[in-house]
Amino acid sequence: MNKKDHTKEQAKTAKFLEDLFGDKAPGRIDRRMSLSAEPPVGKNQPEFWADIPWRIEPDQEDIPLLFLVRDTNISSPAKGPWRLDMLKVEQRAPDGSWDTMLAFLPIDLPKVDSKGFFQLRTWEHSTKIPLSDFQDAKRGNSIHLRVVFHGSFFPYERPSQIEIHLETFLANYALPKSRAASLNQTRQWFYGDTR
């Protein structure tokens, strides 16, 4: 890195630290330091999230899913706004391939217009998939899912996709004092045993 670029990087880093900690950084940052000025989140573009419970209790017969997109309406000079073409949920098969469980077009989703633009700055949607829809959904096994947001960023010339991988465990036994524990499924429990 040349001296001009390094000075510019130092100024970016000092500004980031000042914003983060609310105090001015020292006047000079050692050239040997390799600090990044990039914040951990908020890279000036929408953020995509998906979530499922880490564990499905024995009395639960489906997997709830949550989808969330933050800063959907962010625009130039940021990377956005995002235009959604399709939202898919896929299950990893034993051979490593992906089987589609759910596929949503923009028209299938609330607060998304027919062109795929979100109508809320922070958009969320939840649904659930019955365990009976999954391949090899046996208690004591885990299920690995992939959520894929298919779409594009402005100017919408190149397709893009955001992937989020999720995994949940299908419990054989209830955790102590959980809902399923009241179904006469008592068991001996050891400290640190989460399965």
Biotite code that builds the C-alpha atoms (Angstrom):
import biotite.structure as struc

atoms = struc.array([
    struc.Atom([0.000, 0.000, 0.000], chain_id="A", res_id=1, res_name="MET", atom_name="CA", element="C"),
    struc.Atom([1.462, 3.371, -0.969], chain_id="A", res_id=2, res_name="ASN", atom_name="CA", element="C"),
    struc.Atom([1.737, 6.243, 1.521], chain_id="A", res_id=3, res_name="LYS", atom_name="CA", element="C"),
    struc.Atom([-1.255, 8.177, 0.117], chain_id="A", res_id=4, res_name="LYS", atom_name="CA", element="C"),
    struc.Atom([-3.538, 5.133, 0.280], chain_id="A", res_id=5, res_name="ASP", atom_name="CA", element="C"),
    struc.Atom([-2.274, 4.315, 3.777], chain_id="A", res_id=6, res_name="HIS", atom_name="CA", element="C"),
    struc.Atom([-3.003, 7.866, 5.005], chain_id="A", res_id=7, res_name="THR", atom_name="CA", element="C"),
    struc.Atom([-6.493, 7.646, 3.518], chain_id="A", res_id=8, res_name="LYS", atom_name="CA", element="C"),
    struc.Atom([-7.041, 4.257, 5.222], chain_id="A", res_id=9, res_name="GLU", atom_name="CA", element="C"),
    struc.Atom([-5.818, 5.721, 8.536], chain_id="A", res_id=10, res_name="GLN", atom_name="CA", element="C"),
    struc.Atom([-8.321, 8.572, 8.280], chain_id="A", res_id=11, res_name="ALA", atom_name="CA", element="C"),
    struc.Atom([-11.144, 6.101, 7.500], chain_id="A", res_id=12, res_name="LYS", atom_name="CA", element="C"),
    struc.Atom([-10.139, 3.931, 10.452], chain_id="A", res_id=13, res_name="THR", atom_name="CA", element="C"),
    struc.Atom([-9.909, 6.916, 12.813], chain_id="A", res_id=14, res_name="ALA", atom_name="CA", element="C"),
    struc.Atom([-13.386, 8.086, 11.719], chain_id="A", res_id=15, res_name="LYS", atom_name="CA", element="C"),
    struc.Atom([-14.816, 4.583, 12.213], chain_id="A", res_id=16, res_name="PHE", atom_name="CA", element="C"),
    struc.Atom([-13.318, 4.303, 15.722], chain_id="A", res_id=17, res_name="LEU", atom_name="CA", element="C"),
    struc.Atom([-14.568, 7.790, 16.601], chain_id="A", res_id=18, res_name="GLU", atom_name="CA", element="C"),
    struc.Atom([-18.105, 6.892, 15.471], chain_id="A", res_id=19, res_name="ASP", atom_name="CA", element="C"),
    struc.Atom([-17.972, 3.544, 17.264], chain_id="A", res_id=20, res_name="LEU", atom_name="CA", element="C"),
    struc.Atom([-16.598, 4.721, 20.617], chain_id="A", res_id=21, res_name="PHE", atom_name="CA", element="C"),
    struc.Atom([-17.738, 8.358, 20.580], chain_id="A", res_id=22, res_name="GLY", atom_name="CA", element="C"),
    struc.Atom([-14.233, 9.656, 21.182], chain_id="A", res_id=23, res_name="ASP", atom_name="CA", element="C"),
    struc.Atom([-11.461, 10.917, 18.940], chain_id="A", res_id=24, res_name="LYS", atom_name="CA", element="C"),
    struc.Atom([-8.774, 8.419, 17.979], chain_id="A", res_id=25, res_name="ALA", atom_name="CA", element="C"),
    struc.Atom([-5.117, 9.330, 18.574], chain_id="A", res_id=26, res_name="PRO", atom_name="CA", element="C"),
    struc.Atom([-3.769, 11.842, 16.058], chain_id="A", res_id=27, res_name="GLY", atom_name="CA", element="C"),
    struc.Atom([-1.471, 9.306, 14.444], chain_id="A", res_id=28, res_name="ARG", atom_name="CA", element="C"),
    struc.Atom([-2.078, 5.589, 13.938], chain_id="A", res_id=29, res_name="ILE", atom_name="CA", element="C"),
    struc.Atom([1.006, 3.395, 13.695], chain_id="A", res_id=30, res_name="ASP", atom_name="CA", element="C"),
    struc.Atom([1.668, 2.410, 10.039], chain_id="A", res_id=31, res_name="ARG", atom_name="CA", element="C"),
    struc.Atom([2.306, -1.171, 11.160], chain_id="A", res_id=32, res_name="ARG", atom_name="CA", element="C"),
    struc.Atom([-1.269, -1.522, 12.421], chain_id="A", res_id=33, res_name="MET", atom_name="CA", element="C"),
    struc.Atom([-3.645, -3.218, 10.041], chain_id="A", res_id=34, res_name="SER", atom_name="CA", element="C"),
    struc.Atom([-7.051, -2.000, 11.108], chain_id="A", res_id=35, res_name="LEU", atom_name="CA", element="C"),
    struc.Atom([-10.088, -2.187, 8.903], chain_id="A", res_id=36, res_name="SER", atom_name="CA", element="C"),
    struc.Atom([-12.456, 0.744, 8.683], chain_id="A", res_id=37, res_name="ALA", atom_name="CA", element="C"),
    struc.Atom([-15.384, -1.459, 7.687], chain_id="A", res_id=38, res_name="GLU", atom_name="CA", element="C"),
    struc.Atom([-18.082, -1.836, 10.338], chain_id="A", res_id=39, res_name="PRO", atom_name="CA", element="C"),
    struc.Atom([-19.254, -5.405, 11.090], chain_id="A", res_id=40, res_name="PRO", atom_name="CA", element="C"),
    struc.Atom([-22.767, -4.696, 9.784], chain_id="A", res_id=41, res_name="VAL", atom_name="CA", element="C"),
    struc.Atom([-24.409, -1.978, 7.776], chain_id="A", res_id=42, res_name="GLY", atom_name="CA", element="C"),
    struc.Atom([-22.247, -1.992, 4.658], chain_id="A", res_id=43, res_name="LYS", atom_name="CA", element="C"),
    struc.Atom([-24.563, 0.568, 3.074], chain_id="A", res_id=44, res_name="ASN", atom_name="CA", element="C"),
    struc.Atom([-26.816, -2.016, 1.511], chain_id="A", res_id=45, res_name="GLN", atom_name="CA", element="C"),
    struc.Atom([-29.901, -3.973, 2.581], chain_id="A", res_id=46, res_name="PRO", atom_name="CA", element="C"),
    struc.Atom([-29.382, -6.724, 5.171], chain_id="A", res_id=47, res_name="GLU", atom_name="CA", element="C"),
    struc.Atom([-30.984, -10.138, 4.647], chain_id="A", res_id=48, res_name="PHE", atom_name="CA", element="C"),
    struc.Atom([-31.854, -12.430, 7.562], chain_id="A", res_id=49, res_name="TRP", atom_name="CA", element="C"),
    struc.Atom([-33.583, -15.775, 8.011], chain_id="A", res_id=50, res_name="ALA", atom_name="CA", element="C"),
    struc.Atom([-34.031, -17.820, 11.159], chain_id="A", res_id=51, res_name="ASP", atom_name="CA", element="C"),
    struc.Atom([-35.458, -21.061, 12.522], chain_id="A", res_id=52, res_name="ILE", atom_name="CA", element="C"),
    struc.Atom([-35.354, -22.517, 16.054], chain_id="A", res_id=53, res_name="PRO", atom_name="CA", element="C"),
    struc.Atom([-32.149, -24.405, 16.880], chain_id="A", res_id=54, res_name="TRP", atom_name="CA", element="C"),
    struc.Atom([-34.250, -27.291, 18.225], chain_id="A", res_id=55, res_name="ARG", atom_name="CA", element="C"),
    struc.Atom([-37.706, -28.691, 17.490], chain_id="A", res_id=56, res_name="ILE", atom_name="CA", element="C"),
    struc.Atom([-39.315, -30.243, 20.571], chain_id="A", res_id=57, res_name="GLU", atom_name="CA", element="C"),
    struc.Atom([-41.069, -33.660, 20.366], chain_id="A", res_id=58, res_name="PRO", atom_name="CA", element="C"),
    struc.Atom([-44.533, -32.068, 20.556], chain_id="A", res_id=59, res_name="ASP", atom_name="CA", element="C"),
    struc.Atom([-43.887, -29.757, 17.578], chain_id="A", res_id=60, res_name="GLN", atom_name="CA", element="C"),
    struc.Atom([-44.864, -30.965, 14.131], chain_id="A", res_id=61, res_name="GLU", atom_name="CA", element="C"),
    struc.Atom([-43.567, -28.129, 11.970], chain_id="A", res_id=62, res_name="ASP", atom_name="CA", element="C"),
    struc.Atom([-40.579, -25.797, 11.600], chain_id="A", res_id=63, res_name="ILE", atom_name="CA", element="C"),
    struc.Atom([-41.327, -22.060, 11.875], chain_id="A", res_id=64, res_name="PRO", atom_name="CA", element="C"),
    struc.Atom([-39.287, -19.775, 9.603], chain_id="A", res_id=65, res_name="LEU", atom_name="CA", element="C"),
    struc.Atom([-38.723, -16.036, 9.779], chain_id="A", res_id=66, res_name="LEU", atom_name="CA", element="C"),
    struc.Atom([-37.476, -13.889, 6.884], chain_id="A", res_id=67, res_name="PHE", atom_name="CA", element="C"),
    struc.Atom([-36.368, -10.303, 7.412], chain_id="A", res_id=68, res_name="LEU", atom_name="CA", element="C"),
    struc.Atom([-34.868, -7.667, 5.124], chain_id="A", res_id=69, res_name="VAL", atom_name="CA", element="C"),
    struc.Atom([-33.601, -4.465, 6.725], chain_id="A", res_id=70, res_name="ARG", atom_name="CA", element="C"),
    struc.Atom([-33.057, -1.167, 4.859], chain_id="A", res_id=71, res_name="ASP", atom_name="CA", element="C"),
    struc.Atom([-35.005, -2.342, 1.829], chain_id="A", res_id=72, res_name="THR", atom_name="CA", element="C"),
    struc.Atom([-35.436, 1.170, 0.488], chain_id="A", res_id=73, res_name="ASN", atom_name="CA", element="C"),
    struc.Atom([-31.807, 2.281, 0.778], chain_id="A", res_id=74, res_name="ILE", atom_name="CA", element="C"),
    struc.Atom([-30.741, 4.006, -2.431], chain_id="A", res_id=75, res_name="SER", atom_name="CA", element="C"),
    struc.Atom([-27.823, 5.682, -4.203], chain_id="A", res_id=76, res_name="SER", atom_name="CA", element="C"),
    struc.Atom([-25.003, 6.090, -3.335], chain_id="A", res_id=77, res_name="PRO", atom_name="CA", element="C"),
    struc.Atom([-25.684, 2.919, -1.364], chain_id="A", res_id=78, res_name="ALA", atom_name="CA", element="C"),
    struc.Atom([-26.118, -0.504, -2.945], chain_id="A", res_id=79, res_name="LYS", atom_name="CA", element="C"),
    struc.Atom([-29.866, -0.644, -3.352], chain_id="A", res_id=80, res_name="GLY", atom_name="CA", element="C"),
    struc.Atom([-32.753, -0.765, -3.516], chain_id="A", res_id=81, res_name="PRO", atom_name="CA", element="C"),
    struc.Atom([-33.016, -4.517, -3.877], chain_id="A", res_id=82, res_name="TRP", atom_name="CA", element="C"),
    struc.Atom([-35.598, -6.043, -6.229], chain_id="A", res_id=83, res_name="ARG", atom_name="CA", element="C"),
    struc.Atom([-36.815, -9.529, -5.266], chain_id="A", res_id=84, res_name="LEU", atom_name="CA", element="C"),
    struc.Atom([-37.461, -12.085, -8.014], chain_id="A", res_id=85, res_name="ASP", atom_name="CA", element="C"),
    struc.Atom([-38.020, -15.153, -5.812], chain_id="A", res_id=86, res_name="MET", atom_name="CA", element="C"),
    struc.Atom([-37.566, -16.316, -2.227], chain_id="A", res_id=87, res_name="LEU", atom_name="CA", element="C"),
    struc.Atom([-36.784, -20.033, -1.886], chain_id="A", res_id=88, res_name="LYS", atom_name="CA", element="C"),
    struc.Atom([-36.342, -22.440, 1.008], chain_id="A", res_id=89, res_name="VAL", atom_name="CA", element="C"),
    struc.Atom([-34.400, -25.601, 0.161], chain_id="A", res_id=90, res_name="GLU", atom_name="CA", element="C"),
    struc.Atom([-33.431, -28.724, 2.092], chain_id="A", res_id=91, res_name="GLN", atom_name="CA", element="C"),
    struc.Atom([-30.039, -30.352, 1.709], chain_id="A", res_id=92, res_name="ARG", atom_name="CA", element="C"),
    struc.Atom([-30.538, -33.925, 0.507], chain_id="A", res_id=93, res_name="ALA", atom_name="CA", element="C"),
    struc.Atom([-28.285, -36.797, 1.675], chain_id="A", res_id=94, res_name="PRO", atom_name="CA", element="C"),
    struc.Atom([-26.394, -36.636, -1.647], chain_id="A", res_id=95, res_name="ASP", atom_name="CA", element="C"),
    struc.Atom([-25.605, -32.920, -1.090], chain_id="A", res_id=96, res_name="GLY", atom_name="CA", element="C"),
    struc.Atom([-28.090, -31.585, -3.648], chain_id="A", res_id=97, res_name="SER", atom_name="CA", element="C"),
    struc.Atom([-30.817, -29.077, -2.718], chain_id="A", res_id=98, res_name="TRP", atom_name="CA", element="C"),
    struc.Atom([-34.550, -29.846, -2.864], chain_id="A", res_id=99, res_name="ASP", atom_name="CA", element="C"),
    struc.Atom([-36.970, -26.916, -3.010], chain_id="A", res_id=100, res_name="THR", atom_name="CA", element="C"),
    struc.Atom([-39.393, -26.865, -0.075], chain_id="A", res_id=101, res_name="MET", atom_name="CA", element="C"),
    struc.Atom([-40.991, -23.455, -0.666], chain_id="A", res_id=102, res_name="LEU", atom_name="CA", element="C"),
    struc.Atom([-40.780, -20.918, -3.489], chain_id="A", res_id=103, res_name="ALA", atom_name="CA", element="C"),
    struc.Atom([-42.374, -17.477, -3.168], chain_id="A", res_id=104, res_name="PHE", atom_name="CA", element="C"),
    struc.Atom([-42.806, -15.012, -6.012], chain_id="A", res_id=105, res_name="LEU", atom_name="CA", element="C"),
    struc.Atom([-43.164, -11.331, -5.041], chain_id="A", res_id=106, res_name="PRO", atom_name="CA", element="C"),
    struc.Atom([-46.933, -11.516, -5.489], chain_id="A", res_id=107, res_name="ILE", atom_name="CA", element="C"),
    struc.Atom([-47.063, -14.348, -2.894], chain_id="A", res_id=108, res_name="ASP", atom_name="CA", element="C"),
    struc.Atom([-45.539, -12.170, -0.172], chain_id="A", res_id=109, res_name="LEU", atom_name="CA", element="C"),
    struc.Atom([-47.180, -9.413, 1.878], chain_id="A", res_id=110, res_name="PRO", atom_name="CA", element="C"),
    struc.Atom([-45.924, -5.846, 1.424], chain_id="A", res_id=111, res_name="LYS", atom_name="CA", element="C"),
    struc.Atom([-43.934, -6.714, -1.732], chain_id="A", res_id=112, res_name="VAL", atom_name="CA", element="C"),
    struc.Atom([-45.257, -5.223, -4.963], chain_id="A", res_id=113, res_name="ASP", atom_name="CA", element="C"),
    struc.Atom([-45.635, -7.095, -8.256], chain_id="A", res_id=114, res_name="SER", atom_name="CA", element="C"),
    struc.Atom([-42.228, -5.792, -9.450], chain_id="A", res_id=115, res_name="LYS", atom_name="CA", element="C"),
    struc.Atom([-40.487, -7.196, -6.368], chain_id="A", res_id=116, res_name="GLY", atom_name="CA", element="C"),
    struc.Atom([-39.950, -3.981, -4.395], chain_id="A", res_id=117, res_name="PHE", atom_name="CA", element="C"),
    struc.Atom([-40.515, -4.070, -0.637], chain_id="A", res_id=118, res_name="PHE", atom_name="CA", element="C"),
    struc.Atom([-43.109, -1.615, 0.651], chain_id="A", res_id=119, res_name="GLN", atom_name="CA", element="C"),
    struc.Atom([-41.641, -1.393, 4.170], chain_id="A", res_id=120, res_name="LEU", atom_name="CA", element="C"),
    struc.Atom([-38.177, -0.227, 5.203], chain_id="A", res_id=121, res_name="ARG", atom_name="CA", element="C"),
    struc.Atom([-37.849, -3.301, 7.430], chain_id="A", res_id=122, res_name="THR", atom_name="CA", element="C"),
    struc.Atom([-39.761, -6.169, 5.895], chain_id="A", res_id=123, res_name="TRP", atom_name="CA", element="C"),
    struc.Atom([-40.557, -9.437, 7.650], chain_id="A", res_id=124, res_name="GLU", atom_name="CA", element="C"),
    struc.Atom([-42.572, -12.528, 6.919], chain_id="A", res_id=125, res_name="HIS", atom_name="CA", element="C"),
    struc.Atom([-43.023, -15.788, 8.793], chain_id="A", res_id=126, res_name="SER", atom_name="CA", element="C"),
    struc.Atom([-44.305, -19.182, 7.759], chain_id="A", res_id=127, res_name="THR", atom_name="CA", element="C"),
    struc.Atom([-43.913, -22.806, 8.780], chain_id="A", res_id=128, res_name="LYS", atom_name="CA", element="C"),
    struc.Atom([-43.218, -26.099, 7.042], chain_id="A", res_id=129, res_name="ILE", atom_name="CA", element="C"),
    struc.Atom([-44.706, -29.349, 8.369], chain_id="A", res_id=130, res_name="PRO", atom_name="CA", element="C"),
    struc.Atom([-42.094, -31.932, 9.330], chain_id="A", res_id=131, res_name="LEU", atom_name="CA", element="C"),
    struc.Atom([-43.926, -34.416, 7.130], chain_id="A", res_id=132, res_name="SER", atom_name="CA", element="C"),
    struc.Atom([-42.836, -32.370, 4.067], chain_id="A", res_id=133, res_name="ASP", atom_name="CA", element="C"),
    struc.Atom([-39.125, -32.973, 4.750], chain_id="A", res_id=134, res_name="PHE", atom_name="CA", element="C"),
    struc.Atom([-37.100, -35.903, 3.448], chain_id="A", res_id=135, res_name="GLN", atom_name="CA", element="C"),
    struc.Atom([-35.811, -38.160, 6.178], chain_id="A", res_id=136, res_name="ASP", atom_name="CA", element="C"),
    struc.Atom([-37.193, -36.004, 9.015], chain_id="A", res_id=137, res_name="ALA", atom_name="CA", element="C"),
    struc.Atom([-36.514, -38.412, 11.874], chain_id="A", res_id=138, res_name="LYS", atom_name="CA", element="C"),
    struc.Atom([-36.249, -37.533, 15.525], chain_id="A", res_id=139, res_name="ARG", atom_name="CA", element="C"),
    struc.Atom([-32.627, -37.455, 16.623], chain_id="A", res_id=140, res_name="GLY", atom_name="CA", element="C"),
    struc.Atom([-31.498, -36.030, 13.240], chain_id="A", res_id=141, res_name="ASN", atom_name="CA", element="C"),
    struc.Atom([-30.791, -32.501, 12.093], chain_id="A", res_id=142, res_name="SER", atom_name="CA", element="C"),
    struc.Atom([-32.298, -30.742, 9.093], chain_id="A", res_id=143, res_name="ILE", atom_name="CA", element="C"),
    struc.Atom([-30.154, -28.353, 7.054], chain_id="A", res_id=144, res_name="HIS", atom_name="CA", element="C"),
    struc.Atom([-31.958, -25.605, 5.127], chain_id="A", res_id=145, res_name="LEU", atom_name="CA", element="C"),
    struc.Atom([-30.844, -22.927, 2.701], chain_id="A", res_id=146, res_name="ARG", atom_name="CA", element="C"),
    struc.Atom([-32.846, -19.728, 2.261], chain_id="A", res_id=147, res_name="VAL", atom_name="CA", element="C"),
    struc.Atom([-32.120, -18.008, -1.063], chain_id="A", res_id=148, res_name="VAL", atom_name="CA", element="C"),
    struc.Atom([-33.169, -14.469, -1.921], chain_id="A", res_id=149, res_name="PHE", atom_name="CA", element="C"),
    struc.Atom([-33.029, -14.279, -5.741], chain_id="A", res_id=150, res_name="HIS", atom_name="CA", element="C"),
    struc.Atom([-33.075, -10.773, -7.168], chain_id="A", res_id=151, res_name="GLY", atom_name="CA", element="C"),
    struc.Atom([-30.857, -7.872, -8.155], chain_id="A", res_id=152, res_name="SER", atom_name="CA", element="C"),
    struc.Atom([-29.527, -4.498, -7.052], chain_id="A", res_id=153, res_name="PHE", atom_name="CA", element="C"),
    struc.Atom([-30.056, -1.274, -8.954], chain_id="A", res_id=154, res_name="PHE", atom_name="CA", element="C"),
    struc.Atom([-29.702, -0.896, -11.991], chain_id="A", res_id=155, res_name="PRO", atom_name="CA", element="C"),
    struc.Atom([-31.053, -4.495, -12.082], chain_id="A", res_id=156, res_name="TYR", atom_name="CA", element="C"),
    struc.Atom([-28.830, -5.660, -14.934], chain_id="A", res_id=157, res_name="GLU", atom_name="CA", element="C"),
    struc.Atom([-27.104, -8.564, -13.155], chain_id="A", res_id=158, res_name="ARG", atom_name="CA", element="C"),
    struc.Atom([-28.965, -11.215, -11.174], chain_id="A", res_id=159, res_name="PRO", atom_name="CA", element="C"),
    struc.Atom([-27.757, -11.730, -7.628], chain_id="A", res_id=160, res_name="SER", atom_name="CA", element="C"),
    struc.Atom([-28.590, -14.105, -4.811], chain_id="A", res_id=161, res_name="GLN", atom_name="CA", element="C"),
    struc.Atom([-28.210, -13.989, -1.050], chain_id="A", res_id=162, res_name="ILE", atom_name="CA", element="C"),
    struc.Atom([-27.892, -17.407, 0.681], chain_id="A", res_id=163, res_name="GLU", atom_name="CA", element="C"),
    struc.Atom([-28.489, -18.084, 4.360], chain_id="A", res_id=164, res_name="ILE", atom_name="CA", element="C"),
    struc.Atom([-27.848, -21.578, 5.768], chain_id="A", res_id=165, res_name="HIS", atom_name="CA", element="C"),
    struc.Atom([-29.840, -22.807, 8.768], chain_id="A", res_id=166, res_name="LEU", atom_name="CA", element="C"),
    struc.Atom([-29.909, -26.007, 10.794], chain_id="A", res_id=167, res_name="GLU", atom_name="CA", element="C"),
    struc.Atom([-32.287, -27.371, 13.409], chain_id="A", res_id=168, res_name="THR", atom_name="CA", element="C"),
    struc.Atom([-32.286, -30.508, 15.536], chain_id="A", res_id=169, res_name="PHE", atom_name="CA", element="C"),
    struc.Atom([-35.365, -32.745, 15.770], chain_id="A", res_id=170, res_name="LEU", atom_name="CA", element="C"),
    struc.Atom([-35.323, -33.692, 19.435], chain_id="A", res_id=171, res_name="ALA", atom_name="CA", element="C"),
    struc.Atom([-36.250, -37.184, 20.632], chain_id="A", res_id=172, res_name="ASN", atom_name="CA", element="C"),
    struc.Atom([-36.729, -36.002, 24.193], chain_id="A", res_id=173, res_name="TYR", atom_name="CA", element="C"),
    struc.Atom([-38.039, -32.844, 25.748], chain_id="A", res_id=174, res_name="ALA", atom_name="CA", element="C"),
    struc.Atom([-35.802, -30.467, 27.621], chain_id="A", res_id=175, res_name="LEU", atom_name="CA", element="C"),
    struc.Atom([-36.558, -30.435, 31.364], chain_id="A", res_id=176, res_name="PRO", atom_name="CA", element="C"),
    struc.Atom([-39.623, -28.342, 32.195], chain_id="A", res_id=177, res_name="LYS", atom_name="CA", element="C"),
    struc.Atom([-40.464, -27.743, 28.545], chain_id="A", res_id=178, res_name="SER", atom_name="CA", element="C"),
    struc.Atom([-43.919, -28.176, 27.018], chain_id="A", res_id=179, res_name="ARG", atom_name="CA", element="C"),
    struc.Atom([-43.155, -31.710, 25.860], chain_id="A", res_id=180, res_name="ALA", atom_name="CA", element="C"),
    struc.Atom([-41.806, -32.693, 29.270], chain_id="A", res_id=181, res_name="ALA", atom_name="CA", element="C"),
    struc.Atom([-45.358, -32.455, 30.553], chain_id="A", res_id=182, res_name="SER", atom_name="CA", element="C"),
    struc.Atom([-46.413, -35.238, 28.161], chain_id="A", res_id=183, res_name="LEU", atom_name="CA", element="C"),
    struc.Atom([-45.050, -37.907, 30.542], chain_id="A", res_id=184, res_name="ASN", atom_name="CA", element="C"),
    struc.Atom([-41.724, -37.961, 28.706], chain_id="A", res_id=185, res_name="GLN", atom_name="CA", element="C"),
    struc.Atom([-39.518, -37.584, 31.737], chain_id="A", res_id=186, res_name="THR", atom_name="CA", element="C"),
    struc.Atom([-35.890, -38.525, 31.355], chain_id="A", res_id=187, res_name="ARG", atom_name="CA", element="C"),
    struc.Atom([-32.651, -38.329, 33.259], chain_id="A", res_id=188, res_name="GLN", atom_name="CA", element="C"),
    struc.Atom([-30.892, -35.084, 32.405], chain_id="A", res_id=189, res_name="TRP", atom_name="CA", element="C"),
    struc.Atom([-27.186, -34.346, 32.782], chain_id="A", res_id=190, res_name="PHE", atom_name="CA", element="C"),
    struc.Atom([-25.552, -30.929, 32.956], chain_id="A", res_id=191, res_name="TYR", atom_name="CA", element="C"),
    struc.Atom([-24.478, -29.837, 29.466], chain_id="A", res_id=192, res_name="GLY", atom_name="CA", element="C"),
    struc.Atom([-26.789, -32.293, 27.689], chain_id="A", res_id=193, res_name="ASP", atom_name="CA", element="C"),
    struc.Atom([-28.818, -30.253, 25.184], chain_id="A", res_id=194, res_name="THR", atom_name="CA", element="C"),
    struc.Atom([-30.106, -33.149, 23.139], chain_id="A", res_id=195, res_name="ARG", atom_name="CA", element="C"),
])
